Amino acid sequence: MKVVVTLLVVVVTLLHYGEAVKCYNKKVVECGGSCFIKTTDGDDFSELGCDPAFKNKTTVEDGVTTKYCNGDKCNSAVVSFGVSFGFNLFLLVQGTLLHQLL
């Protein structure tokens, strides 16, 4: 039974991450790739958006730093935990409680 519960938690988590991420791009948009935030030397930020390719890196080119991320609204200028963190915390607590009960 413990194996079934563990597998269920893993499958639900993977399905949750399989959804398109939401990125800031003047407004919140669905993104099939990665969100990004571009900054220039000395500026807070200059551009927020969605790149159609999946990337998880930081690039620096001609004084412009581009940081790619893959979580919901991860390219915000303000750090927030969002729904994804809360949902995953809920799954972790549920899995732990079920494990202790069984």
Secondary structure, DSSP 8 states (H G I E B T S, - for coil): -HHHHHHHHHHHHHHHHTS-EEEESSSEEEESSEEEEEEETT-S-SEEEEESS----EEEETTEEEEEE-STTTT-SS---HHHHHHHHHHHHHHHHHHHH-
